[in-house]
Amino acid sequence: MTLIWLGALLVFVGVLQMAFQPIWRGRLSGTKRLRSGLDTLEPQAPGSGFGIKSNWPGLVLVAAGGASLLAAAVI
């Protein structure tokens, strides 16, 4: 029973870590300005929000949690 809770907790923490990684790194948008002078929400490099290099701890936690859940299901 504790293996199930451990696996669920690891998956949950891993997903949260990957979701909050862009916020922890700093601003979500670049410093580009629109012609009206307002900031834009569009990132400077589209598609650069998720990467293995910056999200590997979350991926490891999710994989460990999945392995724990799988082991609990087999037992």
C-alpha distances in whole Angstrom, upper triangle without the diagonal:
4,5,5,7,9,10,11,13,15,16,17,19,20,22,23,25,26,27,29,31,34,34,33,36,39,41,40,43,46,49,51,53,55,58,58,57,53,50,48,45,45,44,46,45,43,40,39,36,33,34,32,33,32,29,28,25,23,23,22,19,19,19,16,14,15,15,11,10,12,11,8,10,12,10
4,5,5,6,9,10,10,12,14,15,16,18,20,21,22,24,26,27,28,32,32,31,34,36,38,38,41,44,47,49,51,53,57,56,55,51,48,47,43,43,42,44,43,41,38,37,34,32,32,30,31,30,27,25,22,21,22,20,17,17,17,14,12,14,14,10,10,13,12,9,12,14,12
4,5,5,6,9,10,10,12,14,15,16,18,20,21,23,24,26,27,30,31,30,32,35,37,36,40,43,46,48,50,52,55,55,54,50,47,45,42,42,40,43,41,39,36,35,32,29,29,27,29,28,24,23,20,19,19,17,14,14,14,11,9,11,10,6,7,10,8,6,9,11,10
4,5,5,6,9,10,11,12,14,15,17,18,20,21,23,24,26,29,30,29,32,34,36,35,38,41,45,46,49,50,53,53,52,48,45,43,40,40,39,41,39,38,34,34,31,28,28,26,29,27,24,23,20,18,18,17,14,13,14,12,9,10,10,7,5,9,9,6,8,11,11
4,5,5,6,9,10,10,12,14,15,16,18,20,21,22,24,27,27,27,30,32,34,33,37,40,43,45,47,48,52,51,50,46,43,42,38,39,37,40,38,37,34,33,30,27,28,26,28,27,23,22,20,18,18,17,14,13,15,12,9,11,12,9,8,12,12,10,12,15,14
4,6,5,6,9,10,11,12,14,15,16,18,20,21,22,26,26,25,28,30,33,32,35,38,41,43,46,47,51,51,49,46,43,41,37,38,36,39,37,36,32,31,28,26,26,24,25,24,21,19,17,15,16,14,11,11,12,10,7,10,10,7,8,12,11,10,13,15,15
4,5,5,6,9,10,11,12,14,15,17,18,20,21,24,25,25,27,30,32,30,34,37,40,42,44,46,49,49,48,45,41,39,36,36,34,37,35,33,30,29,26,23,23,21,23,22,19,18,15,13,13,12,9,8,9,7,4,6,7,5,5,9,9,9,11,13,14
4,6,5,6,9,10,11,12,14,16,17,18,20,23,24,23,26,28,30,29,32,35,38,40,42,44,47,47,46,42,39,37,34,34,33,35,34,32,29,28,25,23,23,22,24,22,19,18,16,13,14,14,10,9,11,10,6,8,10,8,7,11,12,11,12,16,16
4,5,5,6,8,10,11,12,14,15,16,18,21,21,21,24,26,28,27,31,34,37,39,41,42,46,46,44,41,38,36,33,33,32,34,33,31,29,27,24,22,23,21,23,21,18,17,14,12,14,13,9,9,12,10,7,10,12,10,10,14,15,14,16,19,19
4,5,5,6,9,10,10,12,14,15,16,20,20,20,22,25,27,26,30,32,35,38,40,42,45,45,44,40,37,35,32,32,30,32,31,30,26,25,22,20,20,18,20,18,15,14,11,9,10,9,5,6,8,7,5,8,10,9,10,13,14,14,16,18,19
4,6,5,6,9,10,11,12,14,15,19,20,19,21,24,26,24,28,31,34,36,38,40,43,43,42,39,35,33,30,30,28,31,29,27,24,23,20,17,18,17,19,17,14,13,11,8,9,9,6,4,8,8,5,7,10,10,9,12,14,14,15,18,19
4,5,5,6,9,10,11,12,14,17,18,18,20,23,24,23,26,29,32,34,36,38,41,41,40,36,33,31,28,28,27,30,28,27,24,23,20,18,19,18,20,18,14,15,13,9,11,12,9,8,11,11,8,10,14,13,12,15,17,17,18,21,22
4,6,5,6,9,10,11,12,15,16,15,18,20,22,21,25,28,31,33,35,37,41,40,39,35,32,31,27,28,26,29,27,26,23,22,19,17,18,17,18,16,12,13,10,7,10,11,7,8,11,11,9,12,15,14,14,17,19,18,20,23,24
4,5,5,6,9,10,11,14,15,14,17,19,21,20,24,26,30,32,34,36,39,40,38,35,31,30,26,26,24,26,25,24,21,19,16,14,14,13,15,13,9,9,7,4,6,7,5,5,9,9,8,11,13,13,14,16,18,19,20,22,24
4,5,5,6,9,10,13,14,14,16,19,20,18,22,25,28,30,32,33,37,37,36,32,29,27,23,24,22,25,23,22,19,18,14,12,14,14,16,13,10,11,10,6,8,10,8,7,11,12,11,12,15,15,15,18,20,20,21,24,25
4,5,5,6,8,11,11,12,14,16,18,17,20,23,26,28,30,32,36,36,34,30,27,26,22,23,21,24,23,22,19,18,15,13,15,15,17,14,11,13,11,8,11,13,10,10,14,15,13,15,18,18,18,21,23,22,24,27,28
4,5,5,6,10,10,9,12,14,17,16,19,22,25,27,30,32,35,35,34,30,27,25,22,22,20,23,22,21,18,17,13,12,13,13,13,10,8,10,8,5,9,11,9,10,13,14,13,16,18,18,19,22,23,24,25,28,29
4,6,5,8,10,10,11,14,16,14,18,20,23,25,28,30,33,34,32,29,25,23,20,20,18,20,19,18,15,13,10,8,10,10,11,9,6,9,8,5,8,11,10,10,13,15,14,16,18,19,20,22,24,24,25,28,29
4,6,7,8,10,12,13,14,12,16,19,22,24,26,27,31,31,30,26,23,21,18,18,16,19,18,17,15,14,10,9,12,13,14,11,9,12,12,9,11,14,13,12,16,18,17,18,21,22,21,24,26,26,27,30,31
4,6,5,6,9,10,12,11,15,17,20,23,25,27,30,30,28,25,22,20,17,18,16,19,19,18,16,14,11,11,13,14,15,11,10,13,12,10,13,16,14,15,18,19,18,20,23,23,24,26,28,28,30,32,33
4,5,5,6,9,11,10,14,16,19,22,24,26,30,30,28,25,22,20,17,17,15,17,16,16,14,12,9,9,10,12,11,8,7,11,10,9,12,14,14,15,17,19,19,21,23,24,24,27,29,29,30,33,34
4,6,5,7,8,7,10,12,16,18,20,22,26,27,25,22,18,17,13,14,11,14,13,13,12,10,7,8,10,13,13,9,10,13,14,13,15,18,17,18,21,22,22,24,26,27,28,30,32,32,33,36,37
4,5,6,7,7,10,13,16,18,20,22,26,26,24,21,17,17,14,15,13,16,16,16,15,13,10,12,14,16,16,12,12,16,15,14,17,20,19,19,23,24,23,25,28,28,29,31,33,33,35,37,39
4,6,8,10,13,15,17,20,23,25,29,29,26,23,20,20,17,18,16,18,18,18,18,15,12,13,14,16,15,11,12,15,14,13,17,18,18,19,22,23,23,25,27,28,28,31,33,33,35,37,38
4,7,8,11,12,15,18,21,23,27,27,25,22,19,18,16,16,13,15,15,16,16,12,10,12,13,15,13,10,11,14,14,15,17,19,19,21,23,24,25,27,29,30,30,33,34,35,37,39,40
4,6,9,10,12,15,18,20,24,24,21,19,15,15,14,15,12,14,15,16,16,14,12,14,16,18,16,13,15,18,18,18,21,23,23,24,26,28,28,30,32,33,33,36,37,38,39,42,43
4,6,7,9,12,14,17,20,21,18,15,12,12,10,11,10,11,13,14,15,13,11,15,17,19,18,15,17,20,21,20,22,25,25,25,28,30,30,31,34,35,35,37,39,40,41,44,45
4,7,10,12,14,16,20,20,18,15,11,10,7,9,7,10,11,11,12,11,9,12,15,18,18,15,16,19,20,19,21,24,24,24,27,29,28,30,32,33,33,35,38,38,39,42,43
4,7,8,10,12,16,17,15,12,8,7,5,6,5,7,10,10,12,11,11,14,17,20,20,17,19,22,23,22,24,27,27,27,30,32,32,33,36,37,37,39,41,42,42,45,47
4,6,9,11,15,16,14,12,8,8,8,7,5,5,9,11,13,12,12,16,18,21,20,18,20,24,25,24,26,29,29,30,32,34,34,35,38,39,39,41,44,44,45,47,49
4,6,10,13,14,11,10,7,8,9,10,9,8,12,14,17,15,16,20,21,25,23,21,24,27,28,28,29,32,33,33,35,38,38,39,41,43,43,45,47,48,49,51,53
4,7,10,12,9,9,7,6,9,9,9,8,11,13,17,16,17,21,22,26,25,23,26,29,30,30,31,34,35,35,37,39,40,40,43,45,45,46,49,50,50,52,55
4,7,8,6,6,5,6,10,10,11,11,15,16,19,19,20,24,26,29,29,27,29,32,33,33,34,37,38,37,40,42,42,43,46,47,47,49,51,52,52,55,57
4,5,5,5,6,6,10,10,13,13,16,17,20,21,21,25,27,31,31,29,31,34,36,34,36,39,39,39,41,44,44,44,47,48,48,50,53,53,53,56,58
4,5,8,9,10,14,14,16,16,19,20,24,24,25,29,31,35,34,32,34,38,39,38,40,43,43,43,45,48,47,48,51,52,52,53,56,57,57,60,62
4,6,9,10,14,15,18,18,21,22,25,26,26,30,32,36,36,34,35,39,40,39,40,44,44,43,46,48,48,48,51,52,52,54,57,57,57,60,62
4,7,9,13,14,16,16,20,21,24,25,25,28,31,34,34,32,33,37,38,37,39,42,42,42,44,47,46,47,50,51,51,53,55,56,56,59,61
4,6,10,12,14,15,19,19,22,22,22,26,29,32,32,29,31,34,35,34,36,39,39,38,41,43,43,44,47,48,47,49,52,52,53,56,57
4,7,9,11,12,15,16,19,19,18,22,25,28,28,25,27,31,31,30,32,35,35,35,38,40,39,40,43,44,44,46,49,49,50,52,54
4,5,8,10,13,13,16,16,16,20,22,26,26,24,25,29,30,29,30,33,33,33,36,38,37,38,41,42,42,44,47,47,47,50,52
4,6,9,12,11,13,14,13,17,20,23,23,21,22,26,27,25,27,30,30,29,32,34,34,34,38,39,38,40,43,43,43,46,48
4,7,9,8,11,11,11,15,18,22,22,20,21,25,26,25,26,29,30,29,31,34,34,34,37,38,38,39,42,43,43,46,48
4,6,6,8,8,9,12,15,19,18,17,18,22,23,22,23,27,27,27,29,32,32,32,35,37,36,38,41,41,42,44,46
4,6,9,9,11,14,16,19,19,17,19,23,25,24,25,28,29,29,31,34,34,34,37,39,39,40,43,44,44,46,49
4,6,6,9,11,13,16,16,15,17,20,23,22,23,26,27,27,28,31,32,32,34,36,37,37,40,41,42,44,46
4,6,8,10,12,16,17,16,17,20,23,22,22,25,26,25,27,30,30,30,33,35,35,36,38,40,40,42,44
4,6,7,9,13,14,13,14,17,20,18,18,22,23,22,23,27,27,27,29,31,31,32,35,36,36,38,41
4,6,7,11,11,10,12,15,17,17,17,20,21,21,22,25,26,26,28,30,31,32,34,36,36,38,40
4,7,10,11,9,10,13,15,14,15,18,19,18,20,23,23,24,26,28,28,29,32,33,34,36,38
4,7,9,7,7,10,13,11,11,15,16,15,17,20,20,20,23,25,25,26,29,30,30,32,35
4,5,6,6,8,11,11,10,13,15,15,16,19,20,20,22,24,25,26,28,30,30,32,34
4,6,5,5,9,9,8,10,13,13,13,16,18,18,19,22,23,23,25,27,28,29,32
4,6,6,9,11,10,12,15,15,16,18,20,21,22,24,25,26,28,30,31,32,34
4,6,8,9,10,12,14,15,16,18,19,20,22,24,25,26,28,30,31,32,34
4,6,6,6,9,10,11,12,14,16,17,19,20,21,23,24,26,27,29,31
4,5,5,6,9,10,10,12,14,15,16,18,20,21,22,24,25,27,28
4,5,5,6,9,10,11,12,14,15,16,18,20,21,22,24,26,27
4,5,5,6,9,10,10,12,14,15,16,18,20,21,22,24,26
4,5,5,6,9,10,10,12,14,15,16,18,20,21,22,24
4,5,5,6,8,10,10,12,14,15,16,18,20,21,22
4,5,5,6,8,10,10,12,14,15,16,18,20,21
4,5,5,6,9,10,10,12,14,15,16,18,20
4,5,5,6,9,10,10,12,14,15,16,18
4,5,5,6,9,10,10,12,14,15,17
4,5,5,6,9,10,10,12,14,15
4,5,5,6,9,10,10,12,14
4,5,5,6,9,10,11,12
4,5,5,6,9,10,11
4,5,5,6,9,10
4,5,5,6,9
4,5,5,6
4,5,5
4,6
4
